[in-house]
Amino acid sequence: MVIGRSPQRALLSALAPNAHILVLRLRSLGDTLLTTPALRALKAWRPDLQLSVLVEKAYSDLLAGNPDVTARIELDTRSLRAAGSVALLKRVRRAPWALCVDVHGGLLGALLAWTSGARYRVGRTHFRFRFAYNVFCPEPPQVLGRTQMHTVEDRLSTFYWLGLPLADIPPLQIFPQASGRAAVREKLAVRGVRAPSRYAVLHPTATFSTKQWPPERFAAVAQWLEEEHGIIPVFSCGPGETQTLAAVAETRRRPLVRLDSLSVAELVALIEGACLFIGNDSGPAHIAAALRRPLVVLFGSSNSLVWRPWRAAHERVQNYFPCNPCPGDRCYEFAEPKCILSITIEQVEQAVARALTTLPPLSTS
């Protein structure tokens, strides 16, 4: 690994004891979770640092109970009304930040970094709104000396540039909450899923169609799980994605067990209690990785080396095409996304069978 010399290389070491750091991590479930190894690495090196994370309210519970996080500052992007925005900006402004690190970019991230008033406001050299920052980190390949890296390593490269010593990178961190466990236990019981029965979580949705395996194939795998392994398939989805579960239900011969209105805390608890996770490349797969659940992940347009489950045993299913990876918002080469559609039911069942070999035998006592 190569880290060039710069005046910023001593910045983290020079911070006063108990210095307050603000980390800006906006957007998705997966992005939030994939930032936790960087937080763990910082606290393991300097336990005195006070790390606050400004995170979107929808994903704040991913950091609940995390001992590396001093405070969560929630941003509700769905209702950025004047009063709420002013209150948020005031809270950010009045804290004594020694350092603000924007690992998001974009106009909102820049405005928040500028508002923080931190002595050092860190962005990357490619960020467009340069007015907000006074410390610029090079792109990860310049820091790490290689072009291929996982997203977790990408996130850490900024902190390496600022002086975080190189060390073994931790796994993802997540801490299920008692309230989420209780709520999920009740919801599963209502649907007839009770201990000691085993269930698998199947998450058939994804951001883009180029990453979404067809619903009828998920239905086929669910049927196979029940008939061949005695495992109850439980389907989940995110907000606004219920039409995908409806499509699964249309081709399934049995009633669909579905939990489609879960909070993040409940989704974490649902995956924690599962014996297996099967899903497309999406945020819930990273929850399963953080919880060390056996998992099978289906990849289409995205780069599985960049977005694979981090430091967690898993089965990846992907058929490679010369056009992979691509932006994924549409298929740029074919009339339909062959990358994800080429994955067969047999491929997934074989991957599931391999993942199931890690399970202990089901107790009958």
Buried (B, 14 or more C-beta within 10 A) or exposed (E): EEBEEBEBBEBBEEBEEEBBBBBBBBBBBBBBBBBBBBBBBBBEBBEEBBBBBBBBBBBBBBBBEBEBBBBBBBBBEEEEEEEEBEEBBEBBEEBEBBBBBBBBBBEBBBBBBBBBBBBBBBBBEEBEBEEBBEBBBBEBBBBBEEEEBBBBBBBBBBBBBBBBEEEEBBBBBBBBBEBBBEBBBEBBEEBEBEEEEBBBBBBBBBBBBBBBBBBBBBBBBBBBBBEEBEBBBBBBBBEEBBEBBBBBBEBBEEEBBBBBEBBBBBBBBBBBBBBBBBBBBBBBBBBBBBBBBBBBBBBBBBBBEBBBBBBBEBBBBBBEBEBBBBEBEEBEEEEEBBBBBEBEBEBBBBBBBEBBEEEEEEEEE
